[in-house]
């Protein structure tokens, strides 16, 4: 049976009343509204009022909760945070931590007399409804005149299926309402299991979460022996763009009345490059002499990519010395400023007619090798692959300069030569200084020590 007309009219009127009116504005009206109410910053160029920001990091190591409490303490006490002093305001915080952990942070940041309102896990017998929690926390902040709403952590208080994009969007609606009321909403969240994601995409669950907020801050553990409290902040913000910062948690002084805070060290890439440059300079001073890049990289246990950029950068800045040509056989060598130049290589040995000079090991004689004979240089030489008949002897490891001399033959281009003592004196082998030679059936002369004949083959002495 269809409903009476008056009932249908009531439903229609109720549906019309529930519709949200659409307000269309011109670009000029939007610009005028921004001039009347300009953007306010909790942390200049990093965290704005009237927006939501998520903080992501590894549990128990990154220091997400510590970061949130440090921010709230700086805003309430008027102390620096990341090199900036935020406006004085209070905070409302819903924390999953127990009372003892909260008490430690309260003492660490000097909040014993704070006006902050804290909802802790230990004060509840169960979890409240997520929308009721956010709306009540927003109302509490406005009633106290506070402008910061902290939620630690999102997964603990929301209780939603994080991988469900529709459920995530529904959970963020009350968060957006709180931000529209002028609050800076800071949500602490855990990272996902995928390691190659950065920034907001490192957050666990649906990508609807980082897409809906104003900015994301990924806290990376960057401590080392010299900086045990160092962290790296990879920030993606709609207004300020992408920032990659290094920060240190600076311990406070109760005697001086200064609380702990996060101090800005600088842009991550610049700071890390400067730290690496300092380590290289110290290492070179402690290890005098000349060193190859690979040796320095291995000794310092650094990444090859970092050292490839750091050593040339230091040389261009005239902070270290460099020798070599940067090619095979003459690699770049690095040393501290003032290091004595490396010694010049020894001059080549004298090359009498028909004999090579050792330099670098190669296998000769080969099919293209010509050995000088009594008839003179290259043109009178006899090409031989095997200098004697019968089985081939084992090739001897000789040098590149020897092969060059064999191919080139004697002459002015061969370098300095020593004339024989007399025209009748037998030549001396420059490799072994022997004067015992033999000839093959082509008449070419060979040193018996460096190029012995095949075993069992009778050859005449030269």
KETITOR-390075 format. One record per residue (C-alpha): residue in one letter; x, y, z. Coordinates in steps of 0.25 Angstrom, whole numbers, plus 5000, padded with zeros to 4 digits. Example, Ala and Ser with C-alpha at 12.3 -4.5 7.8 and 13.67 -1.06 7.14 Angstrom:
<recs>
A504949825031;S505549965029;
</recs>
This chain:
<recs>
X500050005000;X500650134996;X500950245006;X499950365007;X500350485000;X500650565013;X501650465017;X502350465004;X502350615005;X503050615019;X504150515014;X504350605002;X504450735011;X505450655021;X506350615009;X506350755004;X506750815017;X507850705019;X508550755006;X509750835007;X509650965000;X510650984989;X511351114990;X512051154977;X513151264978;X513951344968;X515451344968;X515451494973;X514551444985;X515551334988;X516751434988;X515951534996;X515651425007;X517151395008;X517551535010;X516451555021;X516951425028;X518451395023;X519051255026;X519551235040;X520751145044;X520951065056;X522351035051;X522751135040;X522751075026;X522550935032;X521250915040;X520051005038;X518851035046;X517550995040;X518150865034;X518450725038;X519850665037;X520250515039;X521550475046;X522050335041;X523250255047;X523750125052;X523150085065;X523950105078;X525150155070;X524750275061;X524250355073;X522850395067;X522250425081;X523450495086;X523350585073;X521950615076;X522150655091;X523350735087;X522550815078;X521450835088;X522450875099;X523150975090;X521751045086;X521351045101;X522651095106;X523051185095;X524351115092;X525051085079;X524650965071;X525350925058;X526051065058;X524651135059;X523851185071;X522451145070;X521251245075;X520851215089;X519751115090;X519350995097;X518950855093;X517950745094;X518650605093;X517950465092;X519150375095;X519250215095;X520450225104;X520350185119;X520450285131;X521950255133;X522350275119;X521550405119;X522150455132;X523550435126;X523150525114;X522550625123;X523850635131;X524750635119;X524050755113;X523750835125;X522250825125;X522050795140;X521150925140;X520550905126;X519150945123;X519050825113;X517850735113;X518250585112;X517450465110;X518250335113;X517950195110;X518150165125;X516950255129;X515950175120;X515250045122;X515050035107;X515150105094;X514250215090;X513550235077;X514550295067;X513650415062;X513150445077;X514650445081;X515150545070;X513950635072;X513950645087;X515450665086;X515250775076;X514250845085;X515150825098;X516250895090;X515351015086;X514751025100;X516251035106;X516751125095;X517751025091;X518051015076;X518750875075;X518050745074;X518950625075;X518550475073;X519550365076;X519350275070;X518350275058;X518250115058;X517950105073;X516850215074;X516150195061;X516050045061;X515750035046;X516149945035;X517350025030;X517449965016;X515950005013;X515950135005;X514550165008;X514650135023;X515950225023;X515150345016;X514050335026;X514950335038;X515650455033;X514350545032;X514350585047;X515850605046;X515650705034;X514550775042;X515450795054;X516450855044;X515450945038;X515150995052;X516551055052;X517350945059;X518650885055;X518350735056;X519650645057;X519350495055;X520350395059;X520350275050;X521150145048;X521850115035;X521550005025;X522349875022;X522849925008;X524249985010;X524450064997;X523350165000;X523650295005;X522850415012;X521350395013;X521350265004;X522150205016;X520950215024;X520250075027;X518850055020;X518150125009;X518750235002;X517450315004;X518150355018;X519350435012;X518450485001;X517450545010;X518450625019;X519150755017;X520550695019;X521350565024;X522550555032;X523350425032;X524350415043;X525550335040;X526550275050;X527850345046;X528650335059;X530150295059;X531250295069;X531550445068;X530050475068;X529250375076;X527950465076;X527950495061;X526750485053;X526450505038;X525050575034;X524550555020;X523450645019;X522450665008;X521550785009;X520550845000;X520950985003;X522450975005;X522750854996;X523750744999;X524750765010;X525850675015;X526450715028;X527350665039;X526950695054;X527550665067;X526850645080;X527550735089;X527450705104;X527050815113;X527650875126;X526750875138;X527750965145;X527551065134;X526151045132;X526251005118;X525450885113;X525850775103;X525550815088;X525850775074;X526850865068;X527050875053;X528350835048;X528150865033;X527750805019;X528050655020;X528850645007;X529750765010;X529950725025;X530350585021;X531250635010;X531950725020;X532150615030;X532650525019;X533650625015;X534150645029;X534350495031;X535150485018;X536050605022;X536350535035;X536650405029;X537650465019;X538350535030;X538450415038;X538950325027;X540050405019;X540350375005;X539550344993;X538350254992;X537450204981;X535950244983;X535550094985;X536550084996;X536050205003;X534550155001;X534950015007;X535750065018;X534650165022;X533450075020;X532650175011;X531850154999;X532550164986;X531550254980;X531750354992;X533250344990;X533150364975;X532550504978;X533250544990;X534750524986;X534650614973;X533850714981;X534950724991;X535950734980;X535150844973;X535050924986;X536650914987;X536450835000;X537250714996;X538350674986;X538250584974;X539150524965;X539050434953;X538350444940;X537050364943;X537250254933;X537650114932;X539150104937;X539050244943;X537850244953;X537550364961;X538250364975;X537850454986;X538550504998;X538550615009;X539050755005;X540550765006;X540750615002;X542050604994;X541850574979;X541950424976;X543250384970;X543450384955;X543450244949;X544850184946;X545450224932;X545350114922;X546450014920;X547450034909;X546949964896;X548149914887;X547749874873;X546849754873;X546449744888;X545249794896;X545049854909;X544249794920;X543049874925;X541649804927;X541449654925;X540849604912;X541049484904;X542049494893;X542549454883;X541349454875;X540949444860;X541149594858;X542449604865;X543749634857;X545049624863;X546149714858;X547349634851;X548649684846;X548049744834;X547549864842;X546149914848;X544749874845;X544949864830;X546049764831;X545449684842;X544749544839;X543349524844;X543249394852;X542249334860;X543149224865;X544649254864;X545049114862;X544548984855;X543948874864;X543048884876;X542749024880;X543349064894;X542549114905;X542249264903;X542949354913;X542249464921;X542949594916;X542549734915;X541749834907;X542949914904;X543749794899;X542549764889;X542649904885;X544149904882;X543949774874;X542949834865;X543649964864;X545049924863;X546250004866;X546250154863;X546250284868;X544750264873;X545250144882;X545750244892;X547250254897;X548150144893;X549550104897;X550450084885;X551249954886;X552649954891;X553149914878;X552549874864;X553049734867;X552549724881;X551249634883;X550049714887;X549549704902;X548149664905;X547549784913;X546549684920;X547649594926;X548949654922;X549349524915;X550249514903;X549849374899;X548949374887;X548449274876;X547849294862;X546649214856;X546649164842;X546149304837;X547449364843;X546749444854;X547549464867;X546949424881;X547449424895;X547649284900;X547249324914;X545949404911;X545549334898;X546249194899;X546149094888;X545148974888;X545748854896;X546548754888;X546648854876;X548148884872;X548349024868;X549549104865;X550149214874;X549949354869;
</recs>
